[in-house]
C-alpha cells in the first residue's frame, strides 16, 4: 500500500473519529453536567437534599464507571440498535461512547462544584439568590476552569474509547488500525494511525489548556 493510499484512508478515519468524539462529547457535557449538579444538590447538606435520589444516582454513576468500555460496548448493543437502527458505523458508536463517558464526567463535575468555597455560596444565599441563580451564576462561574479542564480529560478519554469502538466496526481510526494495521499487517497504516491519534490528543489538550488559562485569569 502506497503512502498516498494510506493518507486517503487516514483522512476518512480522522474525520470519522472527530465526528464521533465531537457528538459524544457534546452529549456527555450536557448529561454529565445534569447528573453532576443533581449529585451535589441532592446530597445531604445540599440545597435540595433528597438522599434516596442521591444514592440511586451515585449507584448508577459508580456502575457506569466500573465497567470497562469494551464490555459496555458489547453490553449496550441491543440499546444501540434500538436507538440508531444498527450497531455498525460511527453513529452507532456514539451511543456507547456517550453512555460510557457521562458517569466519568459527572464525577468530575461533582468534584469541581464541591470545590467552590462555601462562603461564596453563603454570600449569594444571604443576598437572596435563588437555587437556579446560585447554580448558574455562582457554582458554574467559580468552577468553570475546573469544568473545562475536566471536559478536556473526558474528550481525550473519548478518543481512546472511539479507538476501541473500532473492534466492533465502529469506524474511525481504531477501525482503520484493526482492519488494515492488525488484520492485514499493513505496518504503514498502523504507524500513521498511531501518529494521528497522538496529534488528535495533543490538539485537544492544547485547546483545553488554553481555555483553562484564559478562564483562570479573567
N, C-alpha and C positions, 0 to 999 in steps of 0.2 A: 504494500500500500504506500503510495507516494504521500509526501507531506501536504500536498495540495488537497488530496482526499481527506487526510487527517484533519486539516483545518476546516474543511467543509462540515465534517461530522462534528467537530468541536464547536463550531458556531451554532449548530442546531441544538446540541446538548446544553450549551451555555444558556441559550435563550429559554429552553425548557426548564432548566434549573432556576433561572432568575424568575420565571413566571410562578413556579411552584412556591418558591421562597417568599416572593412578594405577596401573593394572595394569602398564603397560610400565615405569614407574619401579620398582615392586616387583621385577619380574623382572630389571631391569637392575641393581638394587642387589645381588641375590643373585649373578647371573652375573658382574658386574664385580668384586665382592669376591673371588670364587673365582679368576678369571683374574689379578687384580692380585696376590693373595697368591702364586699359583704363579709369577708372573714374578719376584717378589722371592726366594722360597725357592729356585727352581731356577737362579738366576743364579750365575755364578762368584763364590765368596766367600759365597754364601748358606748357609742352614742345611741345605739339601737340594740341593746343586748337581747339576744334570742339564743341561749346556749344550745338547745336541741338542733336548731338550724345550723349553727356554727359547727357543731360536732359532725353533722352529716356532710357539710361542705368540706370540712377538714379530712374526713374519711375518703371522700371521692377524690380529693386532690392527692392524698397520700397514695391511694391505689393507682391513680394515673401516673404518678412519678415513679412508682416502684416497678412498673412493667418495662422491660427492655423494649426499645422501639420495634425491633424486628418481630417480637412476639405480638405486640399491639397491632402491627401492620397486618398480620395474618388474622388476628382475633376479630378485627372490625370489618373483615371482608364482606359479610352479609349487610352490614350497615352502609358500607361504601357503595355496594351495588344498589341498595335501596335509594340512596341519595343521588348518585350520579348515573346509575344505569349500567355501569361497567366497573371492573376492578383493575383495568389496564390503562395506562396513559397518565399524563400529567394532572388532568382534572381529578382523576380517581385518587392520585397520590396526595392531593391537597387535604382530603378528608382525614386520613390517619395522621398526617403531619400536624394539622390543627388540633386534633384530639390529644396528641402526644405533647404538644407544646403549651397548651393552655394551663395545665396544672403547674408546669415548670415556671411559667411567667407569673402565675397567680401568687406563688410563694414569694417571688421577687417583689411583686407589688406590695404584698402584705408587709414584708420586711422593710421596704422603703418608707411606707406610710407610718409604720411604728417608730421609725427613727426621727420623725418630726417632733421637735421639743413640745412637751405637754403645755408649757407656758404659753406658747403661741396659740394653741387651740383654746386654752382657758381665756386668753385675752379676747379672742374672737367671740367666744361664747358670752363673755361679760358685756361685749358691745352689742349683743342682741342678734348675732349672726345665726341664720337657720342651719340645719344639718346640711342642706344642699350647698349653701354658701361656704360652710366650713370645709366640706369635702372638695369642692371645686376651686375655691379661692385661697384656701389655707393649706390643706393637706397636699393637694396636687401641685400647687405652686412651689411649696417648700421642698417637696420630694421629686420635682421634675428632673434634676440632673441624675439622681439615682435611678429613676424610672427609665430614662433614656439609656443609661449605662446597662440596666437590666435587659432592656429590649434589644440592645446590641448583642449581648451574650445570647439571648434567645434566638436571634436571627442566625448567628453563627452555628448554634446547635441545630437549627432547621436546615442549614446547608449540609451538615453531616447526616441528618435524618433523610434528606432528599436523596443523598447518595445511596443510602441503604434501601430506599424505595425502588432503586433500580434492580434489586434482586428479584422482585416480583413484577417486573415490566413497568415500573413507574415512570420511565423516561428520564431524560436529563443526563447529566454527566455520569452518574452512578450506573445507569443502564448502559451507557456507552462503554464504560470500563469493564462491565461484566460481559457484554456480548462480544466486544472486539478485543479488549485487553486480556481478559481471562479465558474465555471460551475459544477464541481464535488465535490466541498467543500473538496478538499484534502489539509488540512492545512499544512501538511509537505512539499508539493510541493511549496506552496506559500512562506513559510519561506525560503526554500532552494533557490528559485528564487530571493528573495529579497537580501539574503546574496551574491549570485553570482553576482548580478548587482552591489552591493556595492564594492565587491572585484574588479570587472572589472574596475569600475570608479577610484578606488584608484590606481590601477596599471597604468592606463593611465595617471593620474595626476602625479604620482611619476616619470614616464619616462619623461613626458613633463617638469617637474620642473628640473630634472637632466640635460636635454639638454639645457634648458634656462640658467642655471647656468654656464655650460661649455662654451656656446657661449658668455655669457656676460663677461667672464674672459679670453677670448682667447688673 
